[in-house]
């Protein structure tokens, strides 16, 4: 924010036209810097939250293990803790399932979008022979890439299988 204030105060004494252009470019640079800083801080926050979550899970696991080793609690308490653990696991599974369903919805939408694009390209290619030639070369390249990727996957699978047999 200080750089914005400095930029505005330093530009106050120059000409109006050049001031506006310089001010706009300065604001755009500042906006870019602030956006980069925001994205960096947001990713850092997510990483710290994930780390804290993992530590909490480990601490809870360690407490449960110590309680079971000591045998100080009654069997009812152990059953209640087990029930709570199962409920948390069920909640986590529900979260994963909802994320998977959201991903599926996004993929279905993308598929319909690409299907619409494909039909439009076919329509254009039938009208213009040059576009048809370009699209045919793109399809050849795509099929070649698919064949190469399939071969690489097959070789990797074969090598893993050979490694597994020799082990």
Secondary structure in CASP SS format (residue, H / E / C, confidence):
PFRMAT SS
TARGET T0000
AUTHOR 0000-0000-0000
METHOD secondary structure of the structure
MODEL  1
X C 1.00
X H 1.00
X H 1.00
X H 1.00
X H 1.00
X H 1.00
X H 1.00
X H 1.00
X H 1.00
X H 1.00
X H 1.00
X C 1.00
X C 1.00
X C 1.00
X C 1.00
X H 1.00
X H 1.00
X H 1.00
X H 1.00
X H 1.00
X H 1.00
X H 1.00
X H 1.00
X H 1.00
X H 1.00
X H 1.00
X H 1.00
X H 1.00
X H 1.00
X H 1.00
X H 1.00
X H 1.00
X H 1.00
X H 1.00
X H 1.00
X H 1.00
X H 1.00
X H 1.00
X H 1.00
X H 1.00
X H 1.00
X H 1.00
X H 1.00
X H 1.00
X H 1.00
X H 1.00
X H 1.00
X H 1.00
X H 1.00
X H 1.00
X H 1.00
X H 1.00
X H 1.00
X H 1.00
X H 1.00
X H 1.00
X H 1.00
X H 1.00
X H 1.00
X H 1.00
X H 1.00
X H 1.00
X H 1.00
X H 1.00
X H 1.00
X H 1.00
X H 1.00
X H 1.00
X H 1.00
X H 1.00
X C 1.00
X C 1.00
X C 1.00
X C 1.00
X H 1.00
X H 1.00
X H 1.00
X H 1.00
X H 1.00
X H 1.00
X H 1.00
X H 1.00
X H 1.00
X H 1.00
X H 1.00
X H 1.00
X H 1.00
X H 1.00
X H 1.00
X H 1.00
X H 1.00
X H 1.00
X H 1.00
X H 1.00
X H 1.00
X H 1.00
X H 1.00
X H 1.00
X H 1.00
X H 1.00
X H 1.00
X H 1.00
X H 1.00
X H 1.00
X H 1.00
X H 1.00
X H 1.00
X H 1.00
X H 1.00
X H 1.00
X H 1.00
X H 1.00
X H 1.00
X H 1.00
X H 1.00
X H 1.00
X H 1.00
X H 1.00
X H 1.00
X H 1.00
X H 1.00
X H 1.00
X H 1.00
X H 1.00
X H 1.00
X H 1.00
X H 1.00
X C 1.00
X H 1.00
X H 1.00
X H 1.00
X H 1.00
X H 1.00
X H 1.00
X H 1.00
X H 1.00
X H 1.00
X H 1.00
X H 1.00
X H 1.00
X H 1.00
X H 1.00
X H 1.00
X H 1.00
X H 1.00
X H 1.00
X H 1.00
X H 1.00
X H 1.00
X H 1.00
X H 1.00
X H 1.00
X H 1.00
X H 1.00
X H 1.00
X H 1.00
X H 1.00
X H 1.00
X H 1.00
X H 1.00
X H 1.00
X H 1.00
X H 1.00
X H 1.00
X H 1.00
X H 1.00
X C 1.00
END
